[in-house]
Amino acid sequence: VVLSTLLASPLRLTLAALCRAAPRQHRGFSTPSGPGHSLNLGGIFPPLATPFSPTQEVDYAQLEGNLRRYASIPFRGMVVLGSNGEYPYLAPRERLEVVNCVRRSLPRDRLLLAGSGCESTQATIELTVSMAEAGADVALVVTPCYYRGAMTSAALVQHYTQVADASPIPVVLYSVPANTGLDLPLEAVLTLAQHPNIIGIKDSGGDVTRMGLMVHKTRQEDFQVLAGSAGFLLASYALGASGGVCALANVLGAPLCQLDRLCRGGHWQEARDLQHRLIEPNVAV
């Protein structure tokens, strides 16, 4: 407890100084800004699979082929090197080349979110900088989890603050407890939402009450919540989420974009009917 208190005090001072130095578009404050978010994440993002050749090399030609198939679907952008992209099994050079490959094939008006999370803070910073140089628009940073027992709120706030301070591109937090065994604590999310370079979270836990609290308690911040699965996409939109990073979008991208449009348009009955039709395919995925 003493250590947490000692860490929390300078972190609060640091965050306050950062907010003063780089004010964002806080809806509750008078700051020079345009409408909406500094970087709008609203919409559907497929977390791309990483294709492999029979010799277990990354198949970049097939990756480009997949992107051509997705070109006609109105995705907001793509996520590479998430859980669906099997990032823990790729060498650093492969991870960067995947980002390069996707950026070359992706229209500039579509965002590229790239997974850059590592177990150490320094390694995460270095990879995040490299991802930005390779063409990523946003860094998607998963929670470090090998020593999950030591990953307290204070430790995670310190980790993400240092990464966001050093990152040349915006950071999105990534909580995927099914894979990491660690849920990014709500109190840590709310503290990190105040950082000027942390613009949102991809939450794959499926707890819609928690997601609703995030939306509610960060409503004065420039912070966006992305649902991490199509299974609770409608519920997330109803609570104020901005969009979704959904594995199902790799195979049923058009219906998910339709669900996004229906929710934004307030057509809730049609949206509910469509969500019901997507539940079983999502379970299959």
Rosetta blueprint (number, residue, H / E / L):
1 V L
2 V H
3 L H
4 S H
5 T H
6 L H
7 L H
8 A H
9 S H
10 P H
11 L H
12 R H
13 L H
14 T H
15 L H
16 A H
17 A H
18 L H
19 C H
20 R H
21 A H
22 A L
23 P L
24 R L
25 Q L
26 H L
27 R L
28 G L
29 F L
30 S L
31 T L
32 P L
33 S L
34 G L
35 P L
36 G L
37 H L
38 S L
39 L L
40 N L
41 L L
42 G L
43 G E
44 I E
45 F E
46 P L
47 P E
48 L L
49 A L
50 T L
51 P L
52 F E
53 S L
54 P L
55 T L
56 Q L
57 E L
58 V E
59 D L
60 Y H
61 A H
62 Q H
63 L H
64 E H
65 G H
66 N H
67 L H
68 R H
69 R H
70 Y H
71 A L
72 S L
73 I L
74 P L
75 F L
76 R L
77 G E
78 M E
79 V E
80 V E
81 L L
82 G L
83 S H
84 N H
85 G H
86 E L
87 Y H
88 P H
89 Y H
90 L L
91 A L
92 P H
93 R H
94 E H
95 R H
96 L H
97 E H
98 V H
99 V H
100 N H
101 C H
102 V H
103 R H
104 R H
105 S H
106 L L
107 P L
108 R L
109 D L
110 R L
111 L E
112 L E
113 L E
114 A E
115 G E
116 S L
117 G L
118 C L
119 E L
120 S L
121 T H
122 Q H
123 A H
124 T H
125 I H
126 E H
127 L H
128 T H
129 V H
130 S H
131 M H
132 A H
133 E H
134 A H
135 G L
136 A L
137 D L
138 V E
139 A E
140 L E
141 V E
142 V E
143 T L
144 P L
145 C L
146 Y L
147 Y L
148 R H
149 G H
150 A H
151 M L
152 T L
153 S H
154 A H
155 A H
156 L H
157 V H
158 Q H
159 H H
160 Y H
161 T H
162 Q H
163 V H
164 A H
165 D H
166 A H
167 S L
168 P L
169 I L
170 P L
171 V E
172 V E
173 L E
174 Y E
175 S E
176 V L
177 P H
178 A H
179 N H
180 T H
181 G L
182 L L
183 D L
184 L L
185 P L
186 L H
187 E H
188 A H
189 V H
190 L H
191 T H
192 L H
193 A L
194 Q L
195 H L
196 P L
197 N L
198 I E
199 I E
200 G E
201 I E
202 K E
203 D E
204 S L
205 G L
206 G L
207 D L
208 V H
209 T H
210 R H
211 M H
212 G H
213 L H
214 M H
215 V H
216 H H
217 K H
218 T L
219 R L
220 Q L
221 E L
222 D L
223 F L
224 Q E
225 V E
226 L E
227 A E
228 G L
229 S L
230 A H
231 G H
232 F H
233 L H
234 L H
235 A H
236 S H
237 Y H
238 A H
239 L L
240 G L
241 A L
242 S L
243 G E
244 G E
245 V E
246 C L
247 A H
248 L H
249 A H
250 N H
251 V L
252 L L
253 G H
254 A H
255 P H
256 L H
257 C H
258 Q H
259 L H
260 D H
261 R H
262 L H
263 C H
264 R H
265 G L
266 G L
267 H L
268 W H
269 Q H
270 E H
271 A H
272 R H
273 D H
274 L H
275 Q H
276 H H
277 R H
278 L H
279 I H
280 E H
281 P H
282 N H
283 V H
284 A H
285 V L
